[in-house]
Amino acid sequence: MSFTENEYVRELFSKSVGGEFHETEVAVRNWVDGACVDHPVQSNLYQLKPDLRKKCLESIESAHHEKTTSKPENYREWLEDAFGRVFVNEFPARYTRKYWTVDPCEMSTDWIGSRVFKPSIEEVREGFSQAPKESTHYIKKIRYPKSGGFQRFFKVLEQGAPVSFNSAVEEIDLKNQTVRVANGGAFRWNRLVNTLPLPTFIQACHNLPERTLHDSKCLTCTELVLVNVVAPRNDQIKSHWMYVYDEQMLSTRITCTELLSAKNVAPDRRGIQVEVYFSKFRPRHLSLEAIASRVVSELVEMNFIAPGNVRHCTVSTFATPYANIVFTKDTALILERIWNELSNWGLKREPEDVNATTTWSWPVKPIAKGCLVMAGRFANWKYYWTDDCILRGLQIAIDSKAVA
């Protein structure tokens, strides 16, 4: 779903679907030790069991009164500075190990931005006794095409695009500026805009030194298995998506696709998409079939599927080696070395090229384009959302001379 506030991206997506989209206020929940709690937990302590609720309030109050002036060195320190150790261990640390596949102490802090809500102590105390007056999640409303799925938002970008299919890249010659592809073809370029994942791109370049090849292998991202379930309709859970904290469960984030658009499934059905994450820190040892079987059992436990309806479900899986970039404490240093090496081959360094995110201005400022340009979440190796990728494409497309 799209939740961007950027008007250029919003208008582009609206044009792509002819204005036919739903705009919906979201309901987001968490599954915590057998119970549902509204998201974010720090704003909804009133829904926790009494003992845990009291401990979490004391944890956050203690962190509020004991704030240090030193800059947190990792994500765990950032979390404990905001919420205290008890709350962190009960909630964000558990989810971090599932979603990012590492403990928070292994991650940097430059990717956080507004993604983790830090309520005031007054807001925490209000949420201790009653529901907050309004949602404190950073996503308030979402847009989704009325039909055709999320990909319809990009239909306009396909028009006139000279795409060559069945042409997987096998080798990149940076010196002679050629790309050799799997079907035997070869292409020359004056400017190469790369969207391949950065490690894949570097491994395909035979001109780069061994140290750069080694650096690329040190970059880390999560692997994603999606388990897609179509089940008989069951209205017990009405969240657009849910975060699952229980570490014994594979399910990490669950989206109800029929709540995005009724046309995603038949009228008497519900669509459930479950995300399960792995990485080199948490290798996948189970088959896709075994993962799907466990996930369906977990969906029954969490009331997404009635026990007697399992035999009426349709289940499919999809796996990708590229999901979320894991911003470790070494990521920026590794990128610094990689970008420096690629600058010898026509890449122009940019002010925020080692940062996990990009600070966008409007109008988007053009970049100084060399003969090699990186574009997208995995090529730029950033925490890019969909709108970031669109704006990066716009940034690359702008002619700096025309703007000047």
Sequence and secondary structure as in RCSB ss.txt:
>XXXX:A:sequence
MSFTENEYVRELFSKSVGGEFHETEVAVRNWVDGACVDHPVQSNLYQLKPDLRKKCLESIESAHHEKTTSKPENY
REWLEDAFGRVFVNEFPARYTRKYWTVDPCEMSTDWIGSRVFKPSIEEVREGFSQAPKESTHYIKKIRYPKSGGF
QRFFKVLEQGAPVSFNSAVEEIDLKNQTVRVANGGAFRWNRLVNTLPLPTFIQACHNLPERTLHDSKCLTCTELV
LVNVVAPRNDQIKSHWMYVYDEQMLSTRITCTELLSAKNVAPDRRGIQVEVYFSKFRPRHLSLEAIASRVVSELV
EMNFIAPGNVRHCTVSTFATPYANIVFTKDTALILERIWNELSNWGLKREPEDVNATTTWSWPVKPIAKGCLVMA
GRFANWKYYWTDDCILRGLQIAIDSKAVA
>XXXX:A:secstr
 B    HHHHHHHHHHTTT EEEEE  EEEEETTEEEESSGGG GGGS HHHHHHHHHHHHHHHHT  SS  SSH
HHHHHHHHHHHHHHHTHHHHHHHHTSS GGGB STT TTSS    HHHHHHHHHS  SS  SS  EEEEESSS G
GGGGHHHHTT     S  EEEEETTTTEEEETTS EEE SSEEE S HHHHHHHBTTS HHHHHHHHH  B EEE
EEEEEEE  TT   SEEEE  TT S  EEEEGGGT GGGS TTEEEEEEEEEE SSS   S HHHHHHHHHHHHH
HTTSS GGGGGG EEEEEEES S B  BTTHHHHHHHHHHHHGGGTB   TTTTSSS    SS       SEEE 
SHHHHTS   HHHHHHHHHHHHS HHHH 
